[in-house]
């Protein structure tokens, strides 16, 4: 029987995606070939893996977020690692090892800055929860393997419950002397107390029932404390958060926070410079929209053309077929141009799932990876919800989302990075992850993937959406735009359905993404496009060599992808300097 080498399975030979193990064909690995491919791997890899394991262990051990004990331990840990890096022989590393060295040093410096900002944030929150330090210490003592005096702890919890009730009453009555508090800081305090309540549940469960003295003394004070905490969380939100406008509570990090995150992502532009770049991209897209609108017979009214495209949604039940068709079209288009190696197994293993109505409140459009999650209405939705979901996920809008989520986008990324340079997952950044998927939207557009003006309208909707994300997210973090204004911006400037716009803004500011996540789509795409021009348009690499090298190198800031592929000389104190969007 014929052997299919592991290199083919990993995407290192050109095989049709339809090729699968069938008719007795065995997928037996060619280990010699794989070892040959892995030559030249980073000689700093084991160090990175050791750091990642040690940090994860410490985070599990010091499990009280925002506590001084955790900050102190992590500050020491990061400082020790920086000192060890400084003492190591940077010049003795191979180039891949030097890349990892720079990435690790960059991450350590960022982590220390985040601890500094966390400490400042905690000081602002303290007047709303002065009792929290005592409650945190209970779990800290448990992790330090210190026993409890049940009678003493019972009295402590009862006293703290009284203090909480008094402070809650003060918030409810609006007494003079209340601290001046922004809604976002109050929401941070309320969220931390919710987390602390869950941690205290684990602390209590550790002792309760196993120590009769503990249960006898502590059960009633603990119950009272829980009621007091729930009441205080509600009091904070009623007094300080309830008046906020719009459907979303956000958490702006300010100019200093943005500066630190941009340095970590190796983006040598300020937030305001990125906004200007996004506005320039917006202007190009509006011109392209007018051109497509004229082809559809709507003259310069591209919003009317967009409305017509939205109404081309397929009937319920037909959406999986649309996804399958678009996936096949994009694969055929890419294979015909020999742009990138497409592993046959990647085409075999991806799957489809339908997104729940609850999930669609946060993610109104497709999500992807090995499993593409399809957003489309169910019978449980209201009539208006059904229409908005269908209109926002019509086939022409999907022309940009299917390949973004599957191949050559997120699914291919996950497939390759789980097989090559997986240790660099710790350096993962949305500028690499989302930027790569957005870059392919640019590539396919330039190569004529849209079949007519309706497809152009659909693909441009997403390009405008990415530019809008840069503008509203950065202005939000600069405290120049509220969440409600961001929703209005998406509706008025991009053409979102209002419910979908609210879901997008809610997703952006819910705290599950880094502050620069929404910026990263288009800016990462621009980075990959600039690197393509430098390496492929110049004739130094073929398109396939370039794209394959990106996929096999692992996740990292795109500037370090450039350093890898160009063989750029690195130093131990290397800092970002690549002006990928042009000089200032």
N, C-alpha and C positions, 0 to 999 in steps of 0.2 A: 504494500500500500504506500501511496505517496505521502511524504512528510510536508507539512506546511510550516516553514520555519517561524520561530518566535518573532524574528524581525518583521515578518509580514503581519503577524498578529498585532505587533506594536506600531505598525504604520510606517515601516521603513522601506517598503517596496510598494510599487504602484499596483494595487489589486482593486478590482471593482468592489464597491461596498456590498454588492449583492452576494459576494463569495462567502459561503458559510461552510461549516463542517457538515457534510452530508454525503450520501452515497458511499459510505465507508471511508471518507477522507478523514485522516487523523490530524489533529492540531498538536503535534509533538514539537516541543521547543528545540531550536538549534542553539545550544548553550554556548558553543564556541563563538558563534556569530554575535550573540548578545554581549559576551565579555569583550569582544573586539570593539563593539560600539561604545561600551562604557569606559574605554580607555580615555584618559584625560579628565576624569571626573574630579570634583573638588577635593583637595586634600585637607580642607577645613570642615568637611561634612560631619565627621564624628563629633567635633567640637560643637557645632550648631545643634546636633541632636542631643548632646549632653546638656547644653544650656536649656533647651526646650523642656526636657524631662525634669530638670531641677526646678525650673520656674513653675511648671505645672504642679509639682509636688508641694511647693511652698504655697501656692494659691489654694490648694485643697486644705493645707494645714491651717493657714491664716484666712479663715473663711468668713470674716466679718467685714463686709465692704465699708469703705470710708473710715475705718477705725485707725487710730494712731498706731496701734500695734502692728497692723499689716503694713502701713506706710513705712514705718521704721525698719521692719525686716526687709521689705523689698528695696528700700533705699540702700541698705547695706549690701544686699545681694547684687544689685546693679552696679554699685560702686566697685565691689570686688571684681566683678567681671570686666569692667572697664580697665581696672588696674592690670588685670591679667592680660588683656589684649595689648595694652601698652608695653608690657614686658616681653611679649612674644616676638618672634622673628618674622615680621611681615614679608621681608624680601625673599625669604626662603620658600614662601608659598607659591604654588603654581597660579596661573591667572584666575582660574575658577575659584581657587581658595581665597585669593585676594578679593574677588567679588563678594564671597560670603563674609569675609572679614569686615568689609565696608558696610555690608547690609546689617551685620550683627551690631557693629559699633553705632550705626545710625539708629537702630531699634533701641539700644540701651540708653542713648542720650534722650530719645523721645520719651521713653518710659520714665526717666527721672524728671523730665519737664512736666509730664502728666501728673506725677505725684505732687509736684509743687503746686500745680493748678488745683488739684483735688484738695490739698490742705487749705488753700484760700477759699474754695467753695464751701468746705465744711465749716469754716469760721462764720460764714454768712448764714448758714443754716442753723447754727447752734442756738440762737435765741428762741427759735420755734420748738426746740426739742432739747432743752438743757439736761434732761434726765437720761438722754440716750447713752451717754458714756458709761453710766453705771450698768445699764442693761447689757451693753456690749461686753462689758468686763465679765459678766457671768459666763458667756460662751468662751471668751478668751481664757478664763481660768480653767474651764473644762478642757480646752485643747492643751493647756499647760499641765494637765493631769493633777489639778489641785482639787481636793475634796470640798464638800460643802457642809456648812453647819446649818442644818435644816431650820432650826428655830430662828437663827440670825437672818437667814435668807427670807424666811416668811415675813419677818418684821420689815426687812428692806423693801420687799415687793409691795407690802401694804402701804408703806410710807411713799414710795414712788407713785403708786396709784393715786394717792391723795394729792400729790404735787401735780400730776397730770390733769386731774379733774379740776383743780383750781385754775391752771393755765388755760384749759379748754373753756372754762366759764369766762375768763377774761377776754378770750378771743370772741366768744359769742356775744358778750355785752358791749364790746367795742370800747373798753376802758381807755382812758388817757394813758399815754406811755407805751402803747403797743409799738413794736419795732417797725420801721419802714421796710417793707418787704415786697420785692417783685413777685409776680405770680409764678415765674419760672423757678425762683428759689424756694418758694413755698411748696410747689409741686415736687421739687427734689426732696425736700424734707418729708413730705407725706409719703413719697415712694420709698424713701429709706426706712421709714417707720414700718411700712408694710413688709419690707424685706426683713427688718429686725424682728418683727412679730413671728415670721416663719422660722427664723433662726432660734428664737426663744422656744418655739414649739419643739424643736429638736432637742434643745437643752433640757426642757422639762420632761420630755419622753424618755430621755436617757436615765433619769433618776426615778421617775414616777412608777410605782408598783414594784420596783426592784429594791427600793430602800423604804421600808415601812415608816420610819421617822420622817423622811422627806414628804411622803404622801400625806401623812397625818398633819404636818405643819403647813405645807406649802400649797396644797390643792386650792383652798379658798382664796388666799391672796393672789395666786396666779390667775384664777378665774376673774377676780376683780381687776387685775392689771390688764388682762386681755380686753375687757369691756372698756376700760379707760383709754387704752390705746386706740381702739376702733373709734371711740367718740372723739378723740383728739385728732385723728387723721381727718375725720369729717369736718371738725371745727376749723382746721387749717385750710381745707379746701373751700369751705363756705366763706371764711373771712377773707382769704387772700387770693384764691384762685377763681372763685365763682364768677367774678366779674370780667374774666378775660373774654375777648371777642372771638367768634368763629368756632368751628367744629374741632379744632386741634389745639393741644397744649404743646408748645415747642420748648426747646432748651438751647437758646443761642449761646455760643461760646465766646463771642467777642473777637476783636481784632487780634489780641494776643494769642488766643486759642487757635484762630485760623493760621496765624503765622507759624506756630509750632507744628500744626498738622501739615502745612504745605512744605515745611522743611523736612519733615519725616517722609513725605511722599516724593521728595526730590523734585519739587516744582519751584523753579527760581523766579516765579512771578508773584506779585501781590494779589490779594483778593480783587482789588479794583481793576487791576490789569486783566485778570481773567474775565471779569464782567465785560470789559471792553472787547475782548476777543469774541465772547459769546454774542454780543450785539452785532459785530461784523458778520458772524456766521448767520445770524438771524436775517440780516439785510439780504444776503445772497439767497437764502431760502424763500423769502417773500417774493423776490424777482422770479424764482423758478416756479413758485405757486401761481403767479399771475400768468406765466407762459402756459402752464398746464390747464389753467382755468379757461384761457382763450381757446385752446384746442377742444375743450369740452363744450364750448358755446356759451360760456358764462362771462365773456369779456374779462374785465379786471376784477370781478367779484369772486375771488378765490374762496371766500367763505361759503358762498352759494354752491360752488363746485364741490367743496368739502362736504356740505350737507347732502348733496346728491350721492356722493360716494358712500357716506355713512349708511344711507338707506339701501345699499346693495347687500346688506347682511343676508346670510343664508338662513334657512329655517332651522328651528331647534332640532337637534338630532343629527344634523348634517356637518357640524363643525369638525369632528375627527377626520372626516374625509377630506376637508379642506387642508388640514394640517398635513396629512399624508401626501397630498398632491403637491403642496408647496415644498415640502421636504425633498421630494423627488426632483422637482424642478431645480432647486438650488444645487443639489448634488450633481445633477447632469451638467449644469452650467459651469460649475467649478471644475469638474473632471475634464470637461472638454478643453479647458484652458491650462491644465496641468499646473495649477496654482499651488497646490499643497498635497501632501500625501494623506490619503484618507484610509485609515485602518478598517479593514473589513469587519472586524468584531465591533467597532464603534457603531457601525451601521446596523449591526445585528441586535445589540442589547438595549437600545433606548426604548422607552415605554411612554405611554400616554395615560394621564389621569384627568378626571374632571375636577375642577376646583369647587369647593363648597360655597354656598351663598355667604356664609360668615367670613370666609377667607377673602372673598371678592370685595368685601368692604374695605380691606386693607390693600389688596392687590387686584385691581380691576382688570388687569391685562395678563397676558401669559407670563408664567415663570418657567424656568427650564434648567437643564442639566441632563443627567441620564434619564430623568423623568420630566417630560414637558407637561406642565399643569395648565389645562385649557380653561380659560375663563369664558363662560357662556351661561345664559340664564337657565334656571330650573323652575319647575312649576310652583315652588314655594314663594317665589319673588312676587312683589307687586307688579302691576302692569307697567308702571313707569320704570321700575328697576329692570324689568325684562328688556324694554326698548333700549335703555341706556347701555346695558351690557351688550346687546346685539350690535347697536350702532358703533360702539367703541371697539368692537372686535370683528369688524367686517373683513372679508377676504383681502381687500386691497390694503388695509392697515396691517393685516397679518403678513403681507409680503416682506415686511421688514422684521417681524417678530419671530417667525418660525426658524429661519437660519440663525438668527441671533441667539435663540435658546438651545438649538440642537447642533448642527454641523454647518459651518465651521466654528460656531460660537461656543456656548458654555459646555455642552456635552463633550465636544472634542477636547476642550481645555481640561475638563475633569478626567477624561480618559487618559490623556497623555501625561498630565502631572501626577497621576497616581502610579505611573510606570517609570518616569524619568525625573530625577532631582526632586523627589518628594520631600526631602528635608527642607526645601525652600518654601514649603507651605506656610511656615512661620512668618515669612516676609510677604505673604499674600497682600495684595493691594487692589482696590477696585479700578485703579488706573490701568492695571494689567488685565484684570478679569473682565470688567465691563468695557474698558477701552478697546480690548481686542474684538469683542462682539460688535461694538459700534463701528470700529474700523472696517469690518466686513460689510456693513451697510453702505459705507462710503465706496468701497471697492466695487461692489455689485452695482451700485448706482452708476458709477463712472463707466462701467463696462456694458451698460444697457440692459440690466436685468428687468427694470420695469417695462411691461409690454405695451403700455399706452398711458394716456394722461391720468386715468383712474389710479393705476398703480403708482404713478409719480405723486399724485395727491396723497396716497396712503403712505408711501415711504417718506415723503417730506413732512407729514404730520409727526412722525417719530423723530426726524432730525430737528424739527422745531422744538419738540418736547425736550430733547436733550439740551438744546441751547437755553430753553426756558428754565430748566432745572439749575443750570449754573447761576443764572441771574437771581431767581427767587431764593435759592438756598443760601447763597453768599450774602445777599441783602438781609435775609432773615438773621443769619449769624452776626452780621454787623449791626443788627437791631434797627434796620432801615425799612423793613417790610414785615408786617404781621402775618400769621398763618392765614387769616381771612383774605388779606390782600394777595397772598400767594395763590389762593384758590381762584380769586377773581382774575388774576394775571393769566392763569392757565386757560380759563374759560374765554377771556377776551382776546388774548394774544395768540393762542395756539388752536383754539376751537374744541376744547374738551367739553364733554358732557359734565354738568356741574357735580353730579354724584361721583363721577370718576375723578374729577379734579380734587374733590375733598378726600377721596381715598388715597390719591397720589401724595397729597400734602401730609395726610395723616401718616402714611408709610415713611415719608421722608424725615419726619420730626418725632417719630414715636420712640426713638432711642435705640432701635435695633441696628442702625447703620451708623458708620462713622460720619462725622460732620461734612466730609468732602465726598461722600459716596455719590451724591447726585452730580457733583462737578466732574467726577472721574469718567463718566461715559464719554462725553465729547472730547474732553481734554486728553484722555488716554487714547482715543481714536486719532486725534490730531498728532499725538506723539508717534504712534505706529505709522501713520501716513508719512510723517517727516522722515522717519528712519527708513522706510521703504524708498523714498526719493534718494536718500543718501547712499543706500547700499545697492538697490536694484536698478534704479534709473541711471546710476553711474556705471553700471555694468560689473560691479564688484561681486554680485551674487545674482543668481536667478531668483524669480519670484518663489519658486518651490523651495529652494535652499533657504531663503530668508524665512518663509513661514514655518518650515519644519524646524529651523533652528530656534525660533521663538518658542514653539511648543515643547521642544525637548529641554529647554533651559530651565524651566520651572518658573514659579510665580515670584515677581519682584518688581520694584519700581522700574518703569520703562527706561529711565536713564541708565540703569545698570544692565538692562538688556542691550542697550547700545554699547556700553563698555565691553560686554562679552563679545558681541559680534564684530566690533571694530578692532578688538585687541588693544583698546585704549590703556595706556599706562596709568596705573592707580597708585595712590599713596595711602598710608594708614589714616591720614586725616582728610581724605577726599570729601569734598562737599559738592552739592549740585551746582552745575553751571551751564547746562544745555538749554539754549534758548530755542526750543523746538518750534515756537510760533513766530519767530523773528525777533530781532533785537528791539529793545525798548526804544 
